[in-house]
Amino acid sequence: MRYAFVHAIAAAAVSLSGAMVYADSGPDSHVAPGNNAVVEQPRAFGYVVGDVLVQRVLLEVDGHGFEPAALPRSERIDAWLERRSAQIKSAADGRRWLTVEYQIINAPQMLRLIRIPAWQLAPKSGGPALRIGEWPISVSALTPQSTYERGDLQPLRPDRPAPSIATQPIQRRIAIWGGALIFTLVVWAGSVLWRNWRARQSQPFARALREMRSVDETAPQAWQALHRAFDRTAGRVMQRASLPVLFERAPHLKPLHPRIEQFFEQSGERFFGNRQPMNFISVHALCVELRRIEKRHEQ
């Protein structure tokens, strides 16, 4: 009750102080005594810290346009107010208004009457300045002082600590899914290794290449190992005359057709001919190329 009564008295005082206006200035337009500035003042009551007030000044003198030399700059003007910005805007009727914003930057402990200070606006072309009178407004506290005195409210309290989160279930889920991921990777890697090992054991040229590692490539065992690889690839005993069967069964070997035919020709001369060829083909190099094609084909 006491707070509302004080607020009503302050609002009445503001209304009385703003009553000195020109009658033809409109219901919200006020003119400071003794000057020709037409001003639309902000509401005179109901403000708290942080609120923004707008003051509008008509840029006309005796029906003629008024061009200011400079706009009011943004600055703190007293303990309660800070001027934020000033802009010239045109209304629907074509008249130009200077709009000035103020922000309340301090909070009183109880209802208080403050004033927007008077100021002047110098013309650009010289001559008398346009004077804007002061304007009273009432500012109240966010929480009235009387509530502290009654004990209804207490001073600001520190922030509550953040609640603790049970991390055991989260850690358990991470362990489960992490274990599942590791198990999947191990199974995948094992399958790849098993496939490669099985290919080395079963694929013809992989077996031949493994057999050649323990013998010299000019030894008969190396030539025989490559012969067995061709036989297993074609599904029958291979000779030079039956090479079309090999390439029909394994067309992916056709890029090495000349070298394969050379191998069978030299093998026939070596094991069944009367003379030895001067330059033997490298059976190890040929087997490596055949294994590379075989491996690429099986993928």
BASE-244190 format. One line per 4 residues: for each residue x, y negated, z negated of C-alpha. Coordinates in steps of 0.001 Angstrom, whole numbers, padded with zeros to 6 digits, m for minus. Example, Ala and Ser with C-alpha at 12.3 -4.5 7.8 and 13.67 -1.06 7.14 Angstrom:
BEGIN
012300,004500,m007800 ~ 013670,001060,m007140
END
This chain:
BEGIN
000000,000000,000000 ~ 002700,m002453,m000993 ~ 004677,m001651,002181 ~ 001627,m002199,004431
000827,m005468,002648 ~ 004379,m006812,003210 ~ 004232,m005767,006841 ~ 000922,m007625,007327
002327,m010796,005737 ~ 005410,m010662,008001 ~ 003281,m010146,011097 ~ 001088,m013104,010113
004168,m015279,009637 ~ 005449,m014296,013037 ~ 002111,m015125,014626 ~ 002058,m018560,013001
005617,m019333,014086 ~ 004793,m018394,017665 ~ 001635,m020437,017846 ~ 003442,m023562,019088
002979,m022872,022826 ~ 001540,m024628,025851 ~ m002075,m023745,026341 ~ m001652,m023129,030071
001179,m020636,029682 ~ m001022,m017530,029327 ~ m001778,m015353,026306 ~ 001770,m013923,026128
003712,m016957,027363 ~ 005325,m019277,024798 ~ 007229,m022507,025244 ~ 009682,m023792,022691
008687,m027259,021389 ~ 010307,m030158,023161 ~ 011492,m028327,026301 ~ 010057,m027026,029519
011026,m023337,029332 ~ 008117,m020935,029873 ~ 008942,m017686,028085 ~ 007153,m014371,027725
008312,m013214,024326 ~ 008359,m009583,023125 ~ 005881,m008189,020617 ~ 006478,m009812,017238
006220,m006760,014946 ~ 006646,m002992,014679 ~ 010351,m002550,015475 ~ 012993,m000188,014059
016690,000282,014713 ~ 017451,001255,018320 ~ 014363,m000375,019840 ~ 014800,m002534,022962
013055,m005935,023278 ~ 012442,m007735,026575 ~ 012345,m011537,026870 ~ 011223,m013071,030210
012043,m016646,031242 ~ 010250,m018283,034177 ~ 012798,m019811,036551 ~ 010751,m022914,037390
010933,m026559,036288 ~ 008010,m028815,037178 ~ 006893,m026432,039904 ~ 010344,m026194,041495
012651,m023200,041488 ~ 015461,m023114,038942 ~ 018790,m021534,039925 ~ 020943,m020646,036881
024666,m021268,037032 ~ 025367,m017954,035269 ~ 023330,m015226,033629 ~ 023645,m014548,029896
026400,m012031,029265 ~ 026025,m008777,027350 ~ 027284,m009255,023785 ~ 026387,m008910,020148
024625,m012096,019114 ~ 024163,m011543,015349 ~ 024042,m008834,012705 ~ 020755,m007446,014041
020662,m007914,017786 ~ 022797,m007194,020838 ~ 022063,m008629,024263 ~ 022216,m005740,026738
021503,m007044,030231 ~ 020024,m009949,032174 ~ 018422,m009637,035626 ~ 016429,m011890,037930
013260,m010258,039241 ~ 010439,m011495,041446 ~ 006810,m011021,040392 ~ 003898,m010125,042673
002934,m013810,042926 ~ 006404,m014727,044195 ~ 007611,m016414,041008 ~ 011085,m015527,039765
011693,m014428,036178 ~ 014898,m013914,034259 ~ 014539,m010689,032246 ~ 016804,m010384,029206
017016,m007209,027094 ~ 017920,m007112,023401 ~ 018519,m004042,021258 ~ 018168,m003798,017480
021480,m002430,016210 ~ 021027,m002560,012446 ~ 018503,m000969,010089 ~ 017122,m002885,007071
016368,m001086,003830 ~ 012869,m002562,003842 ~ 010633,m004697,006081 ~ 012565,m007754,007262
011903,m010801,009441 ~ 014679,m011569,011951 ~ 014841,m014033,014859 ~ 016004,m013917,018448
018285,m016998,018489 ~ 017590,m019969,020697 ~ 019781,m020330,023776 ~ 020180,m022454,026902
020395,m021722,030600 ~ 022457,m024215,032587 ~ 021371,m025014,036178 ~ 023676,m024276,039093
023241,m027726,040654 ~ 023741,m029691,037454 ~ 021180,m031511,035390 ~ 019397,m030701,032140
019611,m027147,030868 ~ 016617,m024902,030431 ~ 016215,m024294,026686 ~ 014672,m021149,025235
013561,m021380,021630 ~ 014082,m018762,018935 ~ 011502,m016049,018385 ~ 010783,m014207,015119
010168,m010458,014945 ~ 009735,m008032,012076 ~ 011958,m004948,011711 ~ 011220,m002124,009309
013280,000740,007962 ~ 012841,004230,009375 ~ 012105,005402,005817 ~ 010835,002741,003387
012936,002014,000307 ~ 009914,002699,m001946 ~ 009947,006376,m001024 ~ 013442,006679,m002482
012345,004905,m005631 ~ 009401,007288,m006076 ~ 011625,010295,m005456 ~ 009567,011506,m002494
012651,011693,m000295 ~ 016312,012305,m000947 ~ 019382,010884,000788 ~ 020517,012588,003967
021701,016090,003299 ~ 024636,017823,004973 ~ 023875,020148,007841 ~ 022951,023658,006882
025635,026241,007663 ~ 025017,028301,010752 ~ 023423,031667,009933 ~ 025727,034638,010149
025082,037161,012899 ~ 025376,040902,012394 ~ 028231,041815,014706 ~ 028299,045561,014028
025522,046399,016553 ~ 027202,044193,019165 ~ 030563,045862,018591 ~ 028915,049284,018760
027282,048474,022122 ~ 030576,047130,023467 ~ 032326,050331,022391 ~ 029642,052530,023991
029590,050689,027300 ~ 033358,050289,027326 ~ 033751,054028,026758 ~ 031262,054753,029548
033231,052498,031899 ~ 036540,054176,031020 ~ 034971,057617,031458 ~ 033619,056623,034881
037012,055325,035981 ~ 038738,058474,034775 ~ 036237,060692,036611 ~ 036622,058633,039777
040420,058705,039614 ~ 040335,062442,038885 ~ 038101,063083,041879 ~ 040446,061132,044153
043491,063034,042865 ~ 041673,066360,043148 ~ 040620,065617,046726 ~ 044168,064659,047680
045607,067752,045991 ~ 043056,070026,047650 ~ 043811,068427,051020 ~ 047517,069082,050528
046726,072690,049710 ~ 044215,073371,052471 ~ 044906,071031,055387 ~ 047154,072723,057983
049706,070004,058617 ~ 049823,069071,054897 ~ 050801,072677,054095 ~ 053320,072730,056929
054915,069509,055737 ~ 055179,070930,052208 ~ 056855,074115,053545 ~ 059372,072075,055558
060676,070272,052478 ~ 062689,073303,051367 ~ 064296,074122,054753 ~ 066254,072317,057436
064101,071107,060298 ~ 066316,072968,062816 ~ 065741,076259,061000 ~ 063292,078754,062545
061146,078556,059367 ~ 060380,074879,060057 ~ 059284,075617,063631 ~ 057201,078576,062460
055499,076464,059773 ~ 054409,073946,062415 ~ 053189,076790,064674 ~ 051006,078120,061850
049584,074628,061328 ~ 048550,074453,065002 ~ 047038,077951,064757 ~ 044942,077039,061681
043796,073789,063323 ~ 042665,075533,066514 ~ 041345,078641,064743 ~ 043449,080961,066925
047051,081693,067903 ~ 048257,078812,070030 ~ 050564,078847,073040 ~ 051464,076201,075573
048910,077490,078044 ~ 046086,077294,075470 ~ 046662,073697,074406 ~ 043321,072571,075951
041598,074676,073289 ~ 043518,072820,070572 ~ 042536,069397,071868 ~ 038946,070508,072309
038852,071693,068693 ~ 040824,068708,067349 ~ 040391,065761,069753 ~ 041921,063399,067197
045339,064929,068059 ~ 045207,063807,071716 ~ 047358,060676,071145 ~ 050291,063060,070462
049579,065279,073477 ~ 052982,064739,075167 ~ 054985,065465,072012 ~ 052867,068517,071130
053363,069901,074626 ~ 057115,069223,074329 ~ 057174,071112,071025 ~ 055558,074208,072541
057880,074050,075584 ~ 061047,073843,073461 ~ 059721,076483,071049 ~ 059228,078918,073965
062770,078249,075229 ~ 064212,078616,071732 ~ 062535,081875,070735 ~ 061962,083551,074131
064216,081805,076658 ~ 067753,082550,077798 ~ 069075,079028,077122 ~ 068740,076550,074339
067461,072999,075007 ~ 070043,070282,074700 ~ 067941,067907,072522 ~ 065491,069519,070132
062404,067609,069120 ~ 062259,066613,065432 ~ 059640,068967,064068 ~ 059627,067158,060726
058883,063765,062325 ~ 056191,065361,064510 ~ 054610,067027,061476 ~ 054579,063696,059601
052717,062043,062494 ~ 050279,064957,062721 ~ 049631,064782,058960 ~ 048948,061048,059186
046357,061612,061902 ~ 044903,064558,060002 ~ 044558,062535,056813 ~ 042946,059609,058619
040505,061974,060347 ~ 039397,063679,057118 ~ 038504,060322,055552
END
